[in-house]
Amino acid sequence: MAKLPHFLVVPFPAQGHVMPLMEFSHQLVDHGAKVTFVNTEYIHNMLLSSLVDPKDGQQRRSGIHLVSVPDGLDIEEDRKLSKNLIYSMMNTMPRHLEDLFKKSESDDQKIDCVVADATVGWIFDVADKFGTKRAAFWPASLAVLALTLHVPKLIEAGVIDENGTPMKEEVIRLPHGMPDMNAFKLMWESSSIPQMREIILKFIRTISKAATVANWLICNSIDELEPISRDLVPSSLNIGPLLASDRLGQPTGHFWPEDSTCLAWLDQQPVHSVIYVAFGSTTIFTECQFNEIAHGLELVGKPYLWVVRPDITHELIPSFPDGFRDGVTHLGKLVAWAPQQKVLAHRSMACFLTHCGWNSTIEGLSLGVPLLCWPYSADQFHNQNFICDTLNVGLRLNKDENGIITRDEIKVKVQKIYSDEQIRSRANKVKDMQKGV
């Protein structure tokens, strides 16, 4: 029997990175390949827990070989995006990956290609030792990739220094088609995540090197969605949109079990009536901001489905305003995690209040849902501009003088998007455009 081509797939340990690479891995398996999917031990255990069938307590079977390696952090250490996690991974994971290479060769299952998230492109140094082909995977937009690859040129030209600080008091001019520099500065300056500047600049250096040494540069986008940016990164293979397909009994990259009871609830709601509110896997709110969201949904007075992760606030347990839960029973539904693609595809969807992560963005765009934009960090600010200014299929939510998005702002923007049929019409055109791929 002929040996199957063997891919070693390594994502960055965050849900927005794991999910598209998991879907890509399923597609490789569908085409007759063998895939070994490597997560850190912490993420590996979360994935296994999400695969437990609540009906019988048994773990579902997977067509992908899931393995884990240590990330170098102690059990009690915080694994939110931080420089500690990044440097610990760089110092710990390579030797464990070398062991996987050696084992694959002894088992006559030689690894033919490493597919690694570009943010962990240092893994290619291990692949090079074994003479293995390398594919760098970019999970965000093509435009942000183009800008990321351009930053070293800005440093070399003396436009910005090694810390990302402009060297001259003048407008930074970029090639046509790239996101404006203000949006990019937001990526590392206007974030609620500590040390974001250092983290993103480290990522930029890693990504630039990975793109240089990789045999292939793969992006989760499509030419039709970002035609101008396509010319800026001609070497990119655009294979998106990679959406978490309905793969019954197989891992989709979700870290938490999906609450599918919300689908039956959606069946009871009128067409284009429901506000879907979900801020991804890492967004964290202050208690004040969290309460403004709750009051805003009450003010709107429309059905809503709100994904409230247990860690969505700085408190151990999210604290709702007095009486809010009483109103939920007749107006809305709360879940800890939702089957997002099925939710967005539902006929009841009116709009999606989102943090503008790229996965959520392309899911909304692929399903023709108007978007209300509330970016949290990094490339999400560019995605907001892309949604609101380039495609014109969504609206921004603006902060007040205290940095809060108020209940009144939420009410006004939701009402506006409900009444604007042009936004929905444009959203459907974007949906149809992607169907033609």
N, C-alpha and C positions, 0 to 999 in steps of 0.2 A: 504493500500500500504506500502511495506517495506521501511524503511528509507535507503537512499543511504549512503554509507560510505563517510564521509565528511573530506576533507583534507584542511588544512590552509597552503598555500605556501607563503614563505617569502624570496625573493632574496635580495642580496646586491644591492643598487641602482646604477648599472652600466650595460651598455648594454650587455657586455660579460657574465654577471651573470644572467640577466633577461631572455635572449633569450633561453638558454637551459632549464631553469626551466619552461618557458612558454610552450615549446614543451613537456616536461614531463607532465605538467598539462593537455595538450590536450590529451595525451595518457591515463591519468587517467580517463578523461571524456569519452573517447572512450570505456573504459572498465566499464562504468557504475557508476563512482564516481561523487560526487559533489565537486567542487574546488572553494575555495575563495582565490583569488590571491591578496596579500597585497603589494602595493608599497608605497613609500613615496609620498606625495602630488605632489612634483615637477615632479617625474618620471611618476606618474599616469596621470598628465595632458599632458605630452609629448606623452604617449601611446594613449590616447584618440584622440589627434590631428592627429596621424599617421593613425588612423582608419577612418578618414573622407574620404568618397568617393569623389574624385575631380570632378566627373561627375555631382553629384546632391547635394553635400555639406552635405549629411546625414552621420551620424555615422553608421558604419557597426555593425551588431549584433555579439555578442560573446557568446560562450557556456560556458565561464568561468566568474564567478562573480568577477569583478575587484573592489577593494576597496582601500582606501588610508588612511594613518595616517601621522601626522606631523613628520618632521625630527628634529624639534627644532631650525632650522636656520631661520634667518630673510629672507624676500623675496629677498633682494638685495645681500645677501651673495653668494660667489662663491661656487658652489657645485661640483667642480672637486675633485677628490680623495684627501682628506686632513684629518689631525688628528681632525680638528674642526668638520667635518662631522661625523667622526666615534664616537667621544665622545658625540656629541650632540644626535645622534641616540640612543646610549646606555642609555642616561639619559631621553630621551623623549618617545621613542616608547613602552617600556614595559607596561606602564599604559594604553595606547591606545589599545594594543593587549589584555590586560585583559578585556577591555570593549567588544571587539569582542567575546571573549570566553563567557562572561556573556550573551551577546545578543543571541549568537547561542543556548545557553541552554534554554533561555526564549522562543525562537522561535521553540523549539523542533527540532533544527538542530545541535545537539551537535557535536563539532569537535572531530573526532576520531584520527587524526594524524596531527602533525605539520611537514611539510617538509621545512627546513630552510637551506639556504646557510651556509656552515660551517663557513664563515667569520662573520656571525651574530649569531653564536651559543649561545650567551647569551640569545636569545629568548627562549631557552629550559627551563630557570628558570621559565618563565611564564607557559609553558606547564606543568611543574612539579607540579605547584600549583593546576592544574585542573586534574591531573592524566592522562594526554594525552600522547600517544605514540609519539616518536620523531625519525625523519629520517634526518640525516645530509647529505647535498648534496654538492659534490665537483665538481665545473665546469671546472677544469683544468685537467692536465694529472695525471695518476696514479703514475708516477715516482716522480713528484713534491709533491704529497700528501705523499708518503713514506718518502721523505726527510724532509718535514715539520713536520711530526709526530716524526722524529728522532732528531730534534733540541733540544727539552727539555733534551734528554739523553746526548747530547753534553755539554749542560750547567751543568747538574748534574755531569758529569764526569770531569768538569773543563777544557774542551777543548776550549770552548768559554765562554765569560761572558754574563751577562744579556743583554748587548747592542750588542751582536753579534760579539764582537772583539776577535780574537784568543788569548789565554792565553800563548801559547808557540810558539816558532819559529820552527815549524815543519809541515810537510804535514799532513793534517787532513785525516785520513783513515776512509772510510765509508763502510758499507756492500756492497757486490757485487750486481750490478744492479742499484744502486742509481746514480743520476747525480753527476759528480765530483764537489768538493767543490768550485772550481773556478766559475763554472756556477752559483752556489747558491749564492756566494758572490756578483755576478753581480746583482742578484735579488734585493738586498737592497742597493748596493753601486753605481752601474753604471746606474743610472736612471736620467732622466730629470725632474722627479716629485720631488718637494721639500718635505723634511721630510720622504722620502721613507723608510729609515732604521727604524724609529720609527713605521711607519704604518705597515710594514711587520712583525716586531717583535710582534706587538700587535695582528695582524692577526694569527700568529703562535700560540700564547698562547690561543687565542679563539678557533682556529681549533682543537688544541690538546684536550682541554676540551670537545668540542662538540663531537669529535670522541669517547671520553670515555663514555659520558652519553647517547649517542644516542642508540636507539634500532637497527637502521640500518645505515650503512654508504654507501651512493650511489655515484658512480663516473661516469662521462661522458667519459667513455673509453670502450674498449673491450679487452678481454684477448689476442686475436690474435695480437692486435696492440702493446701491451706492456707485453709480456709473462714473462719477468724476473721480472718486477715490480709487477706483480700479486702475486708472492710469498712473496713479502715484506709487502703487506697489505692483508692478507688472508681474513679478515673480510669484505672487500669491495664488494659490489654488483655492477658489471660493466654493465651499461645499455645503453652505447653509441653505436655508435655515435648519439647524439641527435641533429639532423639537423633541421633547420627551414623549415618544410615541406610546401608544397603548400596548405595552409588552407585558401581558398577563403573566404573573409569577416570576418576572425577571427584574433585576435592579434597574432603576431609572436614574439613580444618582441622588434621590431625595434622602435627606438625613433624618427625617421624621415620618412616621406613618401618616398616610393621607386619610383624612376624614371624609369619606364618600357620602355620608348622610346629607351633606349639603346639596348633592345633586337632586335628591328627591324633593328637598325644600325648593330648589330652583324651579322644578317642574310645576310648582304651585303658583309661581309668580307670572305676571303679565309679560308679554314680549317687550323687550327693550326697557325694562323698568328697574333693574337691579344695579346698584353701585357695588363693584367688587373692589375691596380694599386690601391690598397686600404689599408689604414693604420688603420682601425678600428675607434672606436668612441672617443678615448682619446688622440691619438698621436698629438703632436703639434710641428711644425717646426719653426726655425728662417726664416726670409725672405731670407737670403743667401742660406740656405739648400733647401728651397722651390724652389728657382730659379734654383738650380743645378738639381733638379728633372725634371723641365720643359725643361731645355737645354739638359739633358740626353735623354729624350724621343724624342726630335727633332733629336739628333745625331743618334739614333738608326734607325730612318727612317721607322719604322714599325707601323702598326695600333695599337692604344692604347685606352683603356677605363680607365679614371682616375677619381676616386671618390674624389672630393674636397669639404669637409665639409666647411661651412662658418667660422668655428672656428679652422681650421687646422693650422693656423699660429698665431703668437702673435699679428698680425695686426687685426683690426676690420673686414677688408675684404682682402682676399688673393690677393697679388699684383703679377701679372704675368710679366715676362720679356717683353720688348718692342717687338711687332710684334708676340708674341707667339700665341695669340688668332687667328691671321690671318691664321697661319699654321694649327690650329686645324680643320678648316673646311674640309680640304682634307685628313688629316692624322689621326685625333683622335676625341674623344668625351669626354666631361666633364659632370659629373653629381654630384649633391649634395649627393645623396645616391642611391645605386643600389640594385636590387634583387639578392644578391650575389650568392645564390645557383643556380639560373637559369643561371646566367652569367657563373659561373664555369663549368656548365654542357653543355655549348654551344660548338658546334663542332669547332668554330673559335678560341677557347682558345689555346694559345701557352704556356703561363706561367703566374704566379701570383706573383706580387711583393707585399709582405705582411709584416706586423709588427709582424707576428708569434703569434698572440693571439690564444688560444687553439681552439676557435670556427672556426676561419679562417683556422687554421692548419688542423683540421679534415675534414672541408668541402673540402679543396684542396686535401687531401689524399683520401677522399671517392670518388672523381670524377676524379682521375688520372691526376691532373694538376701539372707539375713541378713548384717548388717554388723558388723564389728569396727572401732571408731572410734579413729583416731590423728590428730587435727587438728594442723596445722602453723602456720597463721596466719589472720588476718582472719576472714571469715564462717564458716570451717570449724568454729570452736568452737560457734557457734549451730547449725550443721547437725548436730553431734554431739548436742546437747541435743534437737533435733527428732527425730532417729533413736531415741535411747535413752529419752527421757522422754515425748514426745508420741505417737509411733507405736509405741514399744516393739518395734522390729524389729532391735535391735542392742545391743551391749555396749561400754562404755568400756574402754580400756586405760589403767591408772593408772601414773604415774611414781613411782619410789621417792624416798627422801630426797635422792638425788644428781641428781634430774632425769632418771633413766634408766628406760625401760620395759624391765624385765628379761626374760630368757629364761623364767623361771618364770611371770611374769605373762602372757606370751604363751601359754605352754602351758596355764595354768589357764583363760584366757578362751576359747581355741580349743576346749578340751575341753567347756567349759560350753555353748558355742553349738552344738557338734555334738550334744549330748545333749538340748537344749531344743527339743522339737517345737512348743511354743507359739510360740516366736519365728518359726519357719519358717511356721507357720500364719498368724500375723499378717502376715508378709511377703507371703504369697500373697494375702491379702485386699487389701493395699495395691496389689499388682500388678493384681488384678481390678478394683479401683476405677478405676484409670487406663485400663484397657482399655475401660471404659464411656464414656470421654469422646468 
